């Protein structure tokens, strides 16, 4: 296989020949016959201008003379003088001159040599003629920047689109029935085939002969195809048909003016349709985002919980899930919304359209205010959750402490009312009565010692009520039960004491040792109970100072154990004395102490328990000390990372703001740098994620303060989101400035000059000018704005152009657009009206059929639906007013 590739430069793009020629075999006989006839007729259509013709295409070009003549006719140029000799080398020289001329026109010939042409190689000769046809008859056909073949096919499809019985998809089978040729002629010259609607696919021979005869007679297009060959060949030769169809294209080239006008209208309508899609997209995104914010705010504003620690922890987990998964897509949606809005306004301004005003409540400022409110709710919601966690943890601790003290107190009071109500002293002997009296005195001492415990229980219950504990009902009920019981114990104790004092006159004997034991054992027992309570008392701390205070208090307690041991030995010694005396004097019931229910065994058991709880308390405090040390380490780790990330974000914000001033290199350089910053920020995201993990660990460890850093996770999140928003906004602004610069042909020097003037009056470096700053800038650039009423009117007119949304400030791209407005060549209403006038044939109105014939179907229907009926005196039925429609495209309307 040897390929012959023809490459031609068409608007800077080379078109490659699609077929391959076979050197070993011949062309398909039917195709060769068709090409031979078509190419011969095509060559003669040009050679006749020089008064000559060819009969045999492979023989008549062998000496190169007519080949050179053909090239001179179709190119309009003069080739080198041919050799007039008849020798073989003379012929080769002439053919080479022709091939060199073809190559000089940007055509690369591969595997076509002069010797093969001189030898009469049919395949190579037909390939060479096809190359010439491509270069000089088809290459210049351009429709919507497509290749020549695609452009020619698109031209055929557009011209035959109104004909339902024609469907042009290729250059072989689509032309077999002849209707496509007839449709092309009827489209441009309906007078030549007035009975087109009577033609049928079932009569291809009649259709082909009709088209070829009309083309030859009235369009000066010679017969290049044989109808019988086209019909009898399963797949007609594509090159032969393309050659013949190209003659139709050139014959009807005068109709291109209308097509150009249609293209211009298509361009204008396409811009309008694209802008409408952008407006619809903005409205959809804005509605969706505002609806999401509306749905989210009630959840963030809610302060209702089940008043339990688990319930608040669940809410905190839900909030973290919201921050990680639900909000980030909305941040991207907000950025996309702002970008689309800015791009839409830029496109409207560049296409000379009025600025877009979103639906009420969906302005960019409305979305920004809603977003700001959302962020405020997020901050207050998180602060409330954390404070609620601290409050409920405190409540749980108090509730357990209340239960613990209540259990001890009610255990102590158990049976006391029955004991105080007893009348046992009335049947006692004197020693027993004395014992009962002393026992009652000891009880009164014990009762007074328990007064502090009751007051503590009441104080804890009061605090639980003040902090809104979820089960205050049961707490209050139990507290009331204890207080009522305490009042009854007081009354019963007083009644019993009075009864014993009344009987004291007959009961004299008293056992001093029992009394001494009771007096000393009771307070020591209370001390033991208090010590046991303190040693098992639960605690909650948040700082090293708090745990250190507990450790110091415990050490002070341990320092008192020596004196307590002496008191214990003394009290036990009293019991030993009683046992000794009772044994010595055989006193009946002498070992029973009538003054107290406490025994040496009770004191010994409690003392042993206290000594056992001391090392356990040591272990608990040491474990908490290690926990607080770990919390301190987490504070330092978070602070170290935050103190690195926070300044980095601030530096990036300053760098982006510096680039936004627009004085550091060209716009492309600024855009590259901004995108580099964008990549760096996304690459830095792992540091933020690491901080989130550290912050989660700190919160789970209930660490709420950090004195090692000024940054909180919330401030870092806000800074991070502001940095991303700033980069995206500045990238969008620079891209819009590039679009404005390129569309208006502004040089870099002019752009720098405009930016310098703008920055000079942007004193606060906020990226926009207030009205008074903008007015001063215009005056400095030579605009004459008087200080009278007319000057104010002129300035307000300028502000309506550069700030159509009444935002109260002027952005640089609007400033740049105004400064370069008069130098821009853009479509106007008058140009569109002139284009419609061409399609309408200079009529002041246009018909729907004319629109459907000249415009693509979708844009033709677009115009028909929106054009008003023509109301002029010369109008006809269905006439449409294209002038008011064109004016509406560039003014205030619903389009």
Rosetta blueprint (number, residue, H / E / L):
1 X L
2 X L
3 X L
4 X L
5 X L
6 X L
7 X E
8 X E
9 X E
10 X E
11 X L
12 X L
13 X E
14 X E
15 X E
16 X E
17 X L
18 X L
19 X L
20 X L
21 X L
22 X L
23 X L
24 X L
25 X L
26 X L
27 X L
28 X L
29 X H
30 X H
31 X H
32 X H
33 X H
34 X H
35 X H
36 X H
37 X H
38 X H
39 X H
40 X H
41 X H
42 X H
43 X H
44 X H
45 X H
46 X H
47 X H
48 X H
49 X H
50 X H
51 X L
52 X L
53 X L
54 X L
55 X L
56 X L
57 X H
58 X H
59 X H
60 X H
61 X L
62 X L
63 X L
64 X L
65 X H
66 X H
67 X H
68 X H
69 X H
70 X H
71 X H
72 X H
73 X H
74 X H
75 X H
76 X L
77 X L
78 X L
79 X L
80 X L
81 X L
82 X L
83 X L
84 X L
85 X L
86 X L
87 X L
88 X H
89 X H
90 X H
91 X H
92 X H
93 X H
94 X H
95 X H
96 X H
97 X H
98 X H
99 X H
100 X H
101 X H
102 X H
103 X H
104 X H
105 X L
106 X L
107 X L
108 X L
109 X L
110 X L
111 X L
112 X L
113 X L
114 X H
115 X H
116 X H
117 X H
118 X H
119 X L
120 X L
121 X L
122 X H
123 X H
124 X H
125 X H
126 X H
127 X H
128 X H
129 X H
130 X H
131 X H
132 X H
133 X H
134 X H
135 X H
136 X H
137 X H
138 X H
139 X L
140 X L
141 X L
142 X L
143 X L
144 X L
145 X L
146 X L
147 X L
148 X H
149 X H
150 X H
151 X H
152 X H
153 X H
154 X H
155 X H
156 X H
157 X H
158 X H
159 X H
160 X H
161 X L
162 X L
163 X L
164 X L
165 X L
166 X L
167 X L
168 X L
169 X L
170 X L
171 X L
172 X L
173 X H
174 X H
175 X H
176 X L
177 X L
178 X L
179 X H
180 X H
181 X H
182 X H
183 X H
184 X H
185 X H
186 X H
187 X H
188 X H
189 X L
190 X L
191 X L
192 X L
193 X L
194 X L
195 X L
196 X H
197 X H
198 X H
199 X L
200 X L
201 X L
202 X L
203 X L
204 X H
205 X H
206 X H
207 X H
208 X H
209 X H
210 X H
211 X H
212 X H
213 X H
214 X H
215 X H
216 X H
217 X H
218 X H
219 X L
220 X L
221 X L
222 X L
223 X L
224 X L
225 X L
226 X L
227 X H
228 X H
229 X H
230 X H
231 X H
232 X H
233 X L
234 X L
235 X L
236 X L
237 X L
238 X H
239 X H
240 X H
241 X H
242 X H
243 X H
244 X H
245 X H
246 X H
247 X H
248 X H
249 X H
250 X H
251 X H
252 X L
253 X H
254 X H
255 X H
256 X H
257 X H
258 X H
259 X H
260 X H
261 X H
262 X H
263 X H
264 X H
265 X H
266 X H
267 X H
268 X H
269 X H
270 X H
271 X H
272 X H
273 X H
274 X H
275 X H
276 X H
277 X H
278 X H
279 X H
280 X H
281 X H
282 X H
283 X H
284 X H
285 X H
286 X H
287 X H
288 X H
289 X H
290 X H
291 X H
292 X H
293 X H
294 X H
295 X H
296 X H
297 X H
298 X H
299 X H
300 X H
301 X H
302 X L
303 X L
304 X L
305 X L
306 X L
307 X L
308 X L
309 X H
310 X H
311 X H
312 X H
313 X H
314 X H
315 X H
316 X H
317 X H
318 X H
319 X H
320 X H
321 X H
322 X H
323 X H
324 X H
325 X H
326 X H
327 X H
328 X H
329 X H
330 X H
331 X H
332 X H
333 X H
334 X H
335 X H
336 X H
337 X H
338 X H
339 X H
340 X H
341 X H
342 X H
343 X H
344 X H
345 X H
346 X H
347 X H
348 X H
349 X H
350 X H
351 X L
352 X L
353 X L
354 X L
355 X L
356 X L
357 X L
358 X L
359 X L
360 X L
361 X L
362 X L
363 X L
364 X H
365 X H
366 X H
367 X H
368 X H
369 X H
370 X H
371 X H
372 X H
373 X H
374 X H
375 X H
376 X H
377 X H
378 X H
379 X H
380 X H
381 X H
382 X H
383 X H
384 X H
385 X H
386 X H
387 X H
388 X H
389 X H
390 X H
391 X H
392 X H
393 X H
394 X H
395 X H
396 X H
397 X H
398 X H
399 X H
400 X H
401 X H
402 X H
403 X H
404 X H
405 X H
406 X H
407 X H
408 X H
409 X H
410 X H
411 X H
412 X H
413 X H
414 X L
415 X L
416 X H
417 X H
418 X H
419 X H
420 X H
421 X H
422 X L
423 X L
424 X H
425 X H
426 X H
427 X H
428 X L
429 X L
430 X H
431 X H
432 X H
433 X H
434 X H
435 X H
436 X H
437 X H
438 X H
439 X H
440 X H
441 X H
442 X H
443 X H
444 X H
445 X H
446 X H
447 X H
448 X H
449 X H
450 X L
451 X H
452 X H
453 X H
454 X H
455 X H
456 X H
457 X H
458 X H
459 X H
460 X H
461 X H
462 X H
463 X H
464 X H
465 X H
466 X H
467 X L
468 X L
469 X L
470 X L
471 X L
472 X H
473 X H
474 X H
475 X H
476 X H
477 X H
478 X H
479 X H
480 X H
481 X H
482 X H
483 X H
484 X H
485 X H
486 X H
487 X H
488 X H
489 X H
490 X H
491 X H
492 X H
493 X H
494 X H
495 X H
496 X H
497 X H
498 X H
499 X H
500 X H
501 X H
502 X H
503 X H
504 X H
505 X H
506 X H
507 X L
508 X L
509 X L
510 X L
511 X L
512 X H
513 X H
514 X H
515 X H
516 X H
517 X H
518 X H
519 X H
520 X H
521 X H
522 X H
523 X H
524 X H
525 X H
526 X H
527 X H
528 X H
529 X H
530 X H
531 X H
532 X H
533 X H
534 X H
535 X H
536 X H
537 X L
538 X L
539 X L
540 X L
541 X L
542 X L
543 X L
544 X H
545 X H
546 X H
547 X H
548 X H
549 X H
550 X H
551 X H
552 X H
553 X H
554 X H
555 X H
556 X H
557 X H
558 X H
559 X H
560 X L
561 X H
562 X H
563 X H
564 X H
565 X H
566 X H
567 X H
568 X H
569 X H
570 X H
571 X H
572 X H
573 X H
574 X H
575 X H
576 X H
577 X H
578 X H
579 X H
580 X H
581 X H
582 X H
583 X H
584 X H
585 X H
586 X L
587 X L
588 X L
589 X L
590 X L
591 X L
592 X L
593 X L
594 X L
595 X L
596 X L
597 X L
598 X L
599 X L
600 X H
601 X H
602 X H
603 X H
604 X H
605 X H
606 X H
607 X H
608 X H
609 X H
610 X H
611 X H
612 X H
613 X H
614 X H
615 X H
616 X H
617 X H
618 X H
619 X H
620 X H
621 X H
622 X H
623 X H
624 X H
625 X H
626 X H
627 X H
628 X H
629 X H
630 X H
631 X H
632 X H
633 X H
634 X H
635 X H
636 X H
637 X H
638 X H
639 X H
640 X H
641 X H
642 X H
643 X H
644 X H
645 X H
646 X H
647 X H
648 X H
649 X H
650 X H
651 X H
652 X H
653 X H
654 X H
655 X H
656 X H
657 X H
658 X H
659 X H
660 X H
661 X L
662 X L
663 X L
664 X L
665 X L
666 X L
667 X H
668 X H
669 X H
670 X H
671 X H
672 X H
673 X H
674 X H
675 X H
676 X H
677 X H
678 X H
679 X H
680 X H
681 X H
682 X H
683 X H
684 X L
685 X H
686 X H
687 X H
688 X H
689 X H
690 X H
691 X H
692 X H
693 X H
694 X H
695 X H
696 X H
697 X H
698 X H
699 X H
700 X H
701 X L
702 X L
703 X L
704 X L
705 X L
706 X L
707 X L
708 X L
709 X L
710 X L
711 X L
712 X L
713 X H
714 X H
715 X H
716 X H
717 X H
718 X H
719 X H
720 X H
721 X H
722 X H
723 X H
724 X H
725 X H
726 X H
727 X H
728 X H
729 X H
730 X H
731 X H
732 X H
733 X H
734 X H
735 X H
736 X H
737 X H
738 X H
739 X H
740 X H
741 X H
742 X H
743 X H
744 X H
745 X L
746 X L
747 X L
748 X H
749 X H
750 X H
751 X H
752 X H
753 X H
754 X H
755 X H
756 X H
757 X H
758 X H
759 X H
760 X H
761 X H
762 X L
763 X L
764 X L
765 X L
766 X L
767 X L
768 X E
769 X E
770 X L
771 X H
772 X H
773 X H
774 X H
775 X H
776 X H
777 X H
778 X H
779 X H
780 X H
781 X L
782 X L
783 X L
784 X L
785 X L
786 X L
787 X L
788 X L
789 X H
790 X H
791 X H
792 X H
793 X H
794 X H
795 X H
796 X H
797 X H
798 X H
799 X H
800 X H
801 X H
802 X H
803 X L
804 X L
805 X L
806 X L
807 X L
808 X L
809 X L
810 X E
811 X E
812 X H
813 X H
814 X H
815 X H
816 X H
817 X H
818 X H
819 X H
820 X L
821 X H
822 X H
823 X H
824 X L
825 X L
826 X L
827 X L
828 X L
829 X H
830 X H
831 X H
832 X H
833 X H
834 X H
835 X H
836 X H
837 X H
838 X H
839 X H
840 X L
841 X L
842 X L
843 X L
844 X L
845 X L
846 X E
847 X L
848 X H
849 X H
850 X H
851 X H
852 X H
853 X H
854 X H
855 X L
856 X L
857 X H
858 X H
859 X H
860 X H
861 X H
862 X H
863 X H
864 X H
865 X H
866 X H
867 X L
868 X E
869 X E
870 X L
871 X L
872 X L
873 X L
874 X L
875 X L
876 X L
877 X L
878 X L
879 X L
880 X E
881 X E
882 X H
883 X H
884 X H
885 X H
886 X H
887 X H
888 X H
889 X H
890 X L
891 X L
892 X L
893 X L
894 X L
895 X L
